[in-house]
């Protein structure tokens, strides 16, 4: 260990494990002889031997970064992205995929055993993604006048050049709300996604269309959303700011002269685009679910198809700019197949689908049961669910919008029928305690719990354990090169 007034450097430190939020773990000597300290380090792989600089020290742990890789780990993989280490979006891309799967399995097991006291002896192996690159069906990019640069890039640019820099189009730099990393190539969405983004950026620079300044709320080009489906349909949504009142969503003549030629360029250069739309957002945040969407060319939606479970009919989903749909379509089909397997419906059941979103799981199961009741907080998502139920010809579905803890009451159950099976797929925070209490009171014979956060799932499983036992566990990797993992658990009434 070497110390100066400004920094602490540890030499030849081995990375011993993977941790939450894409970090890895090292252990170093403490200030007292015989003591040790855990250091969380990004962008390294278990097995690496590094020189480590500590930049933040807490009571029980520290944060640091690798300043040299002395001995690379055998778990290291060849990088596919030129932005790794600065983008922050694929923190495990430098790790071989089989090792990513190992640590995701370990993450699920550790959380369920430690927090939920669940017996994981029969847990299945993680279902890996067939495609580990170019698997996403949606990416959202941000324009910013503040381009994020490395220290080396800052040293190489003059103040005059920096002042003239129009900005960047890409992803937010980690922990910096106003800085955006200029993306040249992203390995998460297939072509022509990169070509579309670059065409927009080049046109904007050539025609001096100003990028958005999030601090001062000036500029025109704000975001671009690119979505695609497995049947070859593409949606592009360009989001702009006119600098008017926050409630103003109308383009003026000058705004049209800026935007419409850009949209015409996209329409002509990329015939794959079947839905070309724009949104005017003058709010002080990037959310657009409450804003009007204008269709400039093609349809106001794209269509995704999903193979049914065990020979069930192929499902079709209408996806508009505000729709939620799993961003890894192929893995979504596998995830829902595990849900259907665990539910084991015989055709005469009443099924509740909690946190139903746009009804994808509900519709995946609708042909296998008597009745599906879906509940979701977001009203727009429920409207999509109703549309997709009609689109697929299912009349045994009913969808309700509202706060789950307030909707799922005994009166609601009396009105809709007591569920035989409950599917629950809550957000990362897990289920509200009142929802767990109602599930316990309802005593459905089976609960299938889908989670994107094994830690909160484990907490809820502990609460449910008074009446339910875990019988099956199936992790699913929806997001290769990230620490995120989905997990499906089957619970049976004791």
C-alpha positions as CSV (number, residue, x, y, z in Angstrom):
1,X,0.0,0.0,0.0
2,X,1.2,3.5,-0.9
3,X,-0.3,6.7,0.7
4,X,-0.1,10.3,-0.3
5,X,-2.2,13.2,0.9
6,X,-4.7,12.7,-1.9
7,X,-4.8,9.0,-2.7
8,X,-4.4,5.5,-1.4
9,X,-3.0,2.9,-3.8
10,X,-2.9,-0.9,-3.2
11,X,-0.7,-3.0,-5.5
12,X,-1.3,-6.6,-6.8
13,X,-4.8,-6.9,-5.4
14,X,-6.9,-9.9,-6.6
15,X,-10.6,-9.4,-7.5
16,X,-12.4,-12.2,-5.5
17,X,-16.1,-11.9,-6.4
18,X,-18.8,-10.1,-8.3
19,X,-21.2,-7.8,-6.4
20,X,-24.4,-5.8,-6.9
21,X,-24.8,-3.0,-9.4
22,X,-22.2,-4.5,-11.7
23,X,-19.3,-4.0,-9.2
24,X,-16.7,-6.5,-8.3
25,X,-15.1,-7.1,-4.9
26,X,-11.5,-6.9,-3.6
27,X,-10.3,-7.2,0.0
28,X,-7.3,-5.1,1.1
29,X,-5.5,-4.6,4.4
30,X,-7.0,-2.1,6.8
31,X,-5.3,0.7,8.7
32,X,-4.7,-1.6,11.7
33,X,-2.5,-4.8,11.4
34,X,-4.6,-7.8,10.7
35,X,-7.7,-5.8,9.7
36,X,-9.3,-6.0,6.3
37,X,-11.5,-3.8,4.2
38,X,-13.9,-4.6,1.3
39,X,-13.5,-2.4,-1.8
40,X,-16.0,-2.3,-4.6
41,X,-14.4,-1.9,-8.1
42,X,-16.2,-1.4,-11.4
43,X,-15.2,-2.8,-14.9
44,X,-13.0,-5.6,-13.6
45,X,-13.5,-9.4,-13.5
46,X,-13.1,-11.9,-10.7
47,X,-9.7,-13.3,-10.9
48,X,-8.0,-10.1,-12.2
49,X,-5.0,-8.9,-10.3
50,X,-4.9,-5.2,-10.3
51,X,-3.4,-2.0,-8.9
52,X,-6.2,-0.3,-7.1
53,X,-6.8,3.3,-6.2
54,X,-9.3,4.0,-3.4
55,X,-11.2,7.3,-3.9
56,X,-14.1,6.9,-1.4
57,X,-13.7,5.4,2.0
58,X,-16.6,4.5,4.3
59,X,-16.8,2.9,7.8
60,X,-17.2,-0.7,6.6
61,X,-16.2,-0.5,2.9
62,X,-14.5,1.6,0.3
63,X,-14.9,2.3,-3.5
64,X,-12.0,2.3,-5.9
65,X,-11.0,1.8,-9.5
66,X,-8.3,-0.2,-11.3
67,X,-5.4,1.9,-12.4
68,X,-3.5,-1.2,-13.9
69,X,-4.4,-4.8,-14.8
70,X,-1.3,-6.7,-13.6
71,X,-2.7,-10.2,-14.5
72,X,-5.9,-10.6,-16.4
73,X,-8.5,-13.2,-15.2
74,X,-9.2,-16.3,-17.3
75,X,-12.8,-15.2,-17.0
76,X,-12.1,-12.1,-19.2
77,X,-13.9,-11.8,-22.6
78,X,-13.0,-9.9,-25.8
79,X,-14.9,-6.6,-25.9
80,X,-17.4,-5.9,-28.6
81,X,-18.2,-2.3,-27.7
82,X,-15.8,0.7,-28.2
83,X,-17.5,2.5,-25.3
84,X,-17.0,-0.1,-22.6
85,X,-15.8,1.4,-19.3
86,X,-17.2,4.8,-20.0
87,X,-20.8,4.1,-21.1
88,X,-21.7,2.0,-18.0
89,X,-24.5,0.2,-19.7
90,X,-22.9,-3.2,-20.1
91,X,-20.7,-3.5,-17.0
92,X,-20.1,-7.3,-17.4
93,X,-19.2,-7.2,-21.1
94,X,-15.6,-8.0,-20.3
95,X,-16.6,-11.2,-18.6
96,X,-17.2,-14.5,-20.5
97,X,-20.9,-15.2,-20.8
98,X,-20.7,-18.6,-19.0
99,X,-19.2,-16.7,-16.0
100,X,-21.9,-14.1,-16.1
101,X,-24.4,-16.9,-15.9
102,X,-22.5,-18.4,-12.9
103,X,-22.6,-15.1,-10.9
104,X,-26.3,-14.5,-11.8
105,X,-27.1,-18.0,-10.4
106,X,-25.1,-17.2,-7.3
107,X,-26.9,-13.8,-6.9
108,X,-30.3,-15.5,-7.0
109,X,-29.3,-18.3,-4.6
110,X,-27.6,-15.9,-2.1
111,X,-30.6,-13.6,-2.0
112,X,-33.2,-16.3,-1.6
113,X,-31.3,-18.3,1.0
114,X,-30.0,-15.3,3.0
115,X,-33.1,-13.0,2.9
116,X,-35.9,-15.4,2.3
117,X,-34.6,-18.5,4.0
118,X,-35.6,-20.5,0.9
119,X,-34.3,-24.0,0.2
120,X,-32.5,-23.6,-3.2
121,X,-31.4,-27.2,-3.5
122,X,-33.7,-27.8,-6.5
123,X,-33.1,-24.5,-8.2
124,X,-32.7,-24.9,-11.9
125,X,-29.7,-23.5,-13.9
126,X,-30.2,-20.0,-15.3
127,X,-31.8,-20.0,-18.7
128,X,-29.2,-18.1,-20.8
129,X,-30.0,-15.8,-23.7
130,X,-29.5,-17.3,-27.2
131,X,-28.3,-13.9,-28.4
132,X,-26.0,-12.0,-26.1
133,X,-25.5,-9.1,-28.5
134,X,-28.0,-7.2,-30.6
135,X,-30.9,-8.6,-28.5
136,X,-32.7,-5.4,-27.4
137,X,-35.9,-4.3,-29.2
138,X,-35.8,-0.7,-27.8
139,X,-33.1,1.9,-27.2
140,X,-33.5,5.5,-26.1
141,X,-30.8,8.1,-26.9
142,X,-30.4,11.6,-25.5
143,X,-29.1,14.8,-27.1
144,X,-27.1,17.1,-24.9
145,X,-25.0,20.2,-25.4
146,X,-22.7,18.7,-22.7
147,X,-20.6,15.9,-24.2
148,X,-18.9,13.6,-21.7
149,X,-15.1,13.3,-22.4
150,X,-12.4,11.2,-20.8
151,X,-9.5,13.0,-19.1
152,X,-7.3,12.2,-22.1
153,X,-9.8,13.8,-24.5
154,X,-10.1,16.9,-22.3
155,X,-6.3,17.3,-22.3
156,X,-6.3,17.0,-26.1
157,X,-8.9,19.7,-26.8
158,X,-8.5,23.5,-26.6
159,X,-10.9,25.7,-24.7
160,X,-11.9,27.3,-28.0
161,X,-12.8,23.9,-29.6
162,X,-14.6,22.9,-26.4
163,X,-16.8,26.1,-26.5
164,X,-17.8,25.3,-30.1
165,X,-18.6,21.7,-29.5
166,X,-22.4,21.2,-30.4
167,X,-22.7,18.3,-28.0
168,X,-23.5,14.6,-28.2
169,X,-26.1,12.0,-29.0
170,X,-25.9,8.9,-26.9
171,X,-26.4,7.7,-23.4
172,X,-26.1,9.6,-20.1
173,X,-22.7,9.2,-18.5
174,X,-22.9,7.3,-15.2
175,X,-24.1,9.5,-12.3
176,X,-24.1,12.7,-14.4
177,X,-27.5,13.9,-15.4
178,X,-26.4,16.5,-17.9
179,X,-23.4,14.8,-19.6
180,X,-24.0,12.5,-22.5
181,X,-21.5,10.1,-24.0
182,X,-21.4,10.3,-27.8
183,X,-22.2,6.8,-29.1
184,X,-20.5,5.6,-32.3
185,X,-21.7,2.0,-32.1
186,X,-23.9,0.2,-29.7
187,X,-23.9,-3.6,-29.7
188,X,-27.3,-4.0,-28.1
189,X,-29.8,-3.4,-31.0
190,X,-29.4,-4.8,-34.5
191,X,-29.0,-2.7,-37.7
192,X,-30.2,-0.3,-38.9
193,X,-30.4,1.1,-35.3
194,X,-26.9,2.5,-35.3
195,X,-27.2,3.8,-38.8
196,X,-30.5,5.6,-37.9
197,X,-28.9,7.3,-34.9
198,X,-25.8,8.4,-36.8
199,X,-27.9,9.7,-39.7
200,X,-29.9,11.9,-37.2
201,X,-26.7,13.1,-35.6
202,X,-24.9,13.9,-38.9
203,X,-27.9,15.7,-40.3
204,X,-28.3,17.8,-37.1
205,X,-24.7,18.8,-37.1
206,X,-24.6,19.6,-40.8
207,X,-27.7,21.8,-40.5
208,X,-26.8,23.3,-37.1
209,X,-29.9,22.1,-35.4
210,X,-29.2,22.8,-31.7
211,X,-29.1,19.9,-29.2
212,X,-31.0,20.2,-25.9
213,X,-29.4,21.9,-22.9
214,X,-30.9,20.2,-19.8
215,X,-29.6,22.8,-17.4
216,X,-30.9,25.8,-19.2
217,X,-33.8,24.1,-21.0
218,X,-32.8,25.4,-24.4
219,X,-32.2,23.7,-27.7
220,X,-34.4,21.7,-30.1
221,X,-33.4,18.0,-30.4
222,X,-34.0,16.2,-27.1
223,X,-34.4,12.4,-27.5
224,X,-34.7,9.7,-30.1
225,X,-36.4,6.3,-29.4
226,X,-35.8,3.4,-31.7
227,X,-37.9,0.2,-31.4
228,X,-38.1,-2.9,-33.6
229,X,-40.0,-6.2,-33.6
230,X,-39.0,-9.8,-34.5
231,X,-41.1,-9.6,-37.7
232,X,-39.1,-6.7,-39.1
233,X,-41.1,-3.6,-38.2
234,X,-39.3,-0.5,-37.0
235,X,-40.4,2.5,-35.0
236,X,-38.5,5.8,-34.7
237,X,-39.8,8.6,-32.4
238,X,-38.0,11.9,-32.4
239,X,-38.6,14.1,-29.3
240,X,-38.0,17.8,-29.5
241,X,-38.4,20.9,-27.4
242,X,-39.8,24.2,-28.8
243,X,-38.8,26.2,-25.7
244,X,-42.4,27.3,-25.2
245,X,-44.8,26.8,-22.3
246,X,-44.5,23.3,-20.7
247,X,-48.0,22.5,-21.8
248,X,-47.5,23.6,-25.4
249,X,-47.1,20.6,-27.7
250,X,-47.6,22.4,-31.1
251,X,-44.8,22.9,-33.6
252,X,-44.4,26.4,-35.0
253,X,-43.4,27.1,-38.6
254,X,-39.7,27.4,-37.8
255,X,-39.9,24.2,-35.8
256,X,-41.5,22.4,-38.7
257,X,-38.7,23.6,-41.0
258,X,-36.2,22.1,-38.6
259,X,-37.9,18.8,-37.9
260,X,-39.7,17.7,-41.1
261,X,-36.7,17.6,-43.4
262,X,-35.0,15.4,-40.9
263,X,-38.0,13.0,-40.7
264,X,-38.2,13.0,-44.6
265,X,-34.5,12.0,-44.6
266,X,-35.3,9.0,-42.3
267,X,-38.3,8.0,-44.3
268,X,-36.4,8.0,-47.6
269,X,-33.1,6.5,-46.4
270,X,-34.6,3.8,-44.1
271,X,-37.6,2.1,-45.8
272,X,-37.5,-0.4,-42.9
273,X,-39.2,2.3,-40.7
274,X,-42.9,1.4,-40.6
275,X,-43.8,3.9,-37.9
276,X,-42.2,7.4,-37.8
277,X,-43.5,9.7,-35.1
278,X,-42.6,12.8,-33.1
279,X,-43.3,14.3,-29.7
280,X,-43.0,17.9,-28.4
281,X,-41.7,17.8,-24.8
282,X,-41.3,21.2,-23.1
283,X,-41.3,19.8,-19.6
284,X,-38.3,19.8,-17.3
285,X,-37.9,16.0,-17.4
286,X,-37.6,13.4,-20.2
287,X,-40.8,11.5,-19.5
288,X,-43.3,11.5,-22.3
289,X,-46.1,9.1,-21.3
290,X,-48.4,12.1,-20.7
291,X,-47.7,13.8,-24.0
292,X,-49.3,13.6,-27.4
293,X,-47.6,11.6,-30.1
294,X,-47.9,12.6,-33.8
295,X,-47.6,10.1,-36.5
296,X,-45.6,11.6,-39.4
297,X,-45.3,8.5,-41.6
298,X,-46.6,4.9,-41.6
299,X,-48.6,3.4,-38.6
300,X,-48.9,4.7,-35.1
301,X,-47.6,1.3,-33.8
302,X,-45.5,-1.7,-34.6
303,X,-46.5,-5.3,-34.2
304,X,-44.6,-8.0,-32.3
305,X,-45.3,-11.7,-32.5
306,X,-44.7,-14.3,-29.9
307,X,-45.0,-18.1,-30.2
308,X,-47.6,-19.5,-27.9
309,X,-46.9,-22.1,-25.1
310,X,-46.7,-25.7,-26.3
311,X,-48.3,-25.2,-29.6
312,X,-50.6,-22.5,-28.5
313,X,-51.6,-19.9,-31.1
314,X,-49.1,-17.2,-32.1
315,X,-49.8,-14.0,-30.2
316,X,-49.6,-10.5,-31.8
317,X,-49.1,-7.4,-29.8
318,X,-49.6,-3.8,-30.9
319,X,-46.8,-1.6,-29.5
320,X,-47.1,2.1,-29.5
321,X,-44.4,4.6,-28.3
322,X,-45.7,4.5,-24.7
323,X,-46.2,0.7,-24.5
324,X,-44.2,-1.4,-22.2
325,X,-42.9,-4.6,-23.7
326,X,-40.0,-6.8,-22.6
327,X,-36.9,-5.5,-24.4
328,X,-35.5,-9.0,-25.1
329,X,-38.3,-10.5,-27.2
330,X,-36.8,-14.0,-27.5
331,X,-36.1,-14.3,-23.8
332,X,-39.6,-12.9,-23.0
333,X,-41.1,-15.9,-24.7
334,X,-38.9,-18.3,-22.7
335,X,-39.8,-16.4,-19.4
336,X,-43.5,-16.6,-20.1
337,X,-43.2,-20.3,-21.0
338,X,-41.7,-21.0,-17.5
339,X,-44.6,-19.0,-16.0
340,X,-47.1,-21.2,-18.0
341,X,-45.2,-24.4,-17.0
342,X,-45.3,-23.5,-13.3
343,X,-49.0,-22.4,-13.4
344,X,-49.9,-25.8,-15.0
345,X,-53.4,-24.6,-16.0
346,X,-56.0,-27.2,-16.8
347,X,-58.6,-25.0,-18.5
348,X,-61.1,-24.4,-15.7
349,X,-59.2,-21.9,-13.5
350,X,-59.7,-18.3,-12.6
351,X,-56.3,-16.6,-12.8
352,X,-55.2,-13.2,-11.4
353,X,-52.3,-11.5,-13.1
354,X,-51.0,-8.8,-10.8
355,X,-48.9,-6.0,-12.2
356,X,-50.1,-7.1,-15.6
357,X,-48.5,-4.2,-17.5
358,X,-49.8,-4.4,-21.1
359,X,-51.2,-7.9,-20.4
360,X,-48.5,-10.0,-22.1
361,X,-48.4,-12.8,-19.5
362,X,-52.2,-12.7,-19.2
363,X,-52.7,-13.2,-22.9
364,X,-49.9,-15.8,-23.0
365,X,-52.1,-17.8,-20.5
366,X,-55.6,-16.8,-21.6
367,X,-56.0,-19.8,-23.9
368,X,-55.2,-22.2,-21.1
369,X,-57.8,-21.1,-18.4
370,X,-61.4,-20.1,-17.9
371,X,-60.8,-16.5,-16.9
372,X,-57.9,-14.0,-16.5
373,X,-58.2,-10.9,-14.3
374,X,-55.3,-8.4,-14.8
375,X,-54.5,-5.5,-12.5
376,X,-52.0,-2.7,-13.2
377,X,-51.4,0.8,-11.8
378,X,-50.7,2.5,-15.2
379,X,-54.0,3.3,-17.0
380,X,-52.4,3.6,-20.5
381,X,-50.9,0.1,-20.0
382,X,-54.4,-1.3,-19.2
383,X,-55.8,0.3,-22.4
384,X,-53.0,-1.5,-24.3
385,X,-53.9,-4.8,-22.6
386,X,-57.6,-4.4,-23.6
387,X,-56.6,-3.7,-27.2
388,X,-54.3,-6.6,-27.4
389,X,-56.9,-8.9,-25.9
390,X,-59.3,-7.9,-28.7
391,X,-56.5,-8.1,-31.3
392,X,-55.8,-11.8,-30.3
393,X,-59.5,-12.7,-30.0
394,X,-59.6,-13.4,-26.2
395,X,-62.9,-12.5,-24.5
396,X,-62.1,-14.2,-21.2
397,X,-59.9,-11.4,-20.0
398,X,-60.8,-8.5,-17.7
399,X,-58.3,-5.6,-16.9
400,X,-58.4,-3.1,-14.1
401,X,-56.3,0.0,-13.5
402,X,-55.4,1.2,-10.0
403,X,-53.2,1.0,-7.0
404,X,-52.7,-2.8,-6.3
405,X,-52.9,-2.4,-2.5
406,X,-56.3,-0.6,-2.9
407,X,-57.8,-2.6,-5.8
408,X,-57.0,-6.1,-4.5
409,X,-59.6,-6.3,-1.7
410,X,-62.1,-8.9,-0.5
411,X,-64.9,-7.0,-2.3
412,X,-62.9,-7.1,-5.6
413,X,-62.4,-10.9,-5.2
414,X,-66.1,-11.4,-4.5
415,X,-66.9,-9.5,-7.7
416,X,-64.3,-11.3,-9.9
417,X,-64.2,-14.7,-8.3
418,X,-61.6,-16.2,-6.0
419,X,-58.4,-17.0,-7.9
420,X,-57.1,-20.6,-8.3
421,X,-53.8,-19.3,-9.5
422,X,-52.1,-15.9,-9.0
423,X,-49.4,-14.6,-11.2
424,X,-47.5,-11.7,-9.8
425,X,-44.8,-9.7,-11.6
426,X,-44.1,-6.6,-9.5
427,X,-41.6,-3.8,-10.1
428,X,-38.1,-3.8,-8.5
429,X,-39.4,-2.7,-5.2
430,X,-41.5,-5.9,-4.9
431,X,-45.0,-6.2,-3.5
432,X,-46.6,-3.8,-1.0
433,X,-47.1,-5.5,2.4
434,X,-50.9,-5.1,2.1
435,X,-50.8,-7.0,-1.2
436,X,-48.9,-9.8,0.4
437,X,-51.4,-9.9,3.3
438,X,-54.3,-10.1,0.8
439,X,-52.6,-13.0,-1.1
440,X,-52.3,-14.9,2.2
441,X,-56.0,-14.3,3.0
442,X,-57.0,-15.3,-0.5
443,X,-55.3,-18.7,-0.3
444,X,-55.0,-19.4,-4.0
445,X,-53.7,-22.9,-4.4
446,X,-50.7,-21.6,-6.3
447,X,-48.7,-18.4,-6.8
448,X,-46.2,-17.9,-9.6
449,X,-43.9,-15.0,-8.6
450,X,-41.9,-13.3,-11.4
451,X,-39.2,-10.9,-10.2
452,X,-36.6,-8.6,-11.7
453,X,-35.0,-8.2,-8.2
454,X,-34.2,-11.4,-6.3
455,X,-33.6,-9.4,-3.1
456,X,-37.1,-8.0,-2.8
457,X,-38.5,-11.2,-4.1
458,X,-36.8,-13.0,-1.3
459,X,-38.3,-10.6,1.3
460,X,-41.8,-11.3,-0.1
461,X,-41.2,-15.0,-0.1
462,X,-40.3,-14.9,3.6
463,X,-43.6,-13.1,4.2
464,X,-45.6,-15.7,2.2
465,X,-43.9,-18.6,3.9
466,X,-46.5,-18.8,6.6
467,X,-48.9,-20.4,4.2
468,X,-46.9,-21.2,1.0
469,X,-43.9,-23.3,0.2
470,X,-41.5,-22.8,-2.7
471,X,-41.4,-25.8,-5.0
472,X,-39.7,-24.5,-8.2
473,X,-37.1,-21.8,-9.0
474,X,-36.1,-20.8,-12.5
475,X,-33.7,-17.8,-13.1
476,X,-33.8,-16.3,-16.6
477,X,-31.2,-14.0,-18.1
478,X,-33.0,-11.2,-20.0
479,X,-30.0,-8.8,-20.1
480,X,-26.6,-10.3,-21.0
481,X,-23.6,-8.2,-20.0
482,X,-25.5,-6.7,-17.0
483,X,-25.9,-7.9,-13.4
484,X,-29.7,-8.0,-13.8
485,X,-31.5,-11.3,-13.7
486,X,-35.2,-12.3,-13.7
487,X,-36.4,-15.1,-11.5
488,X,-39.6,-17.2,-11.6
489,X,-40.7,-19.0,-8.4
490,X,-43.7,-21.4,-8.0
491,X,-45.3,-21.5,-4.6
492,X,-48.0,-24.0,-3.5
493,X,-50.4,-23.6,-0.6
494,X,-49.3,-25.7,2.3
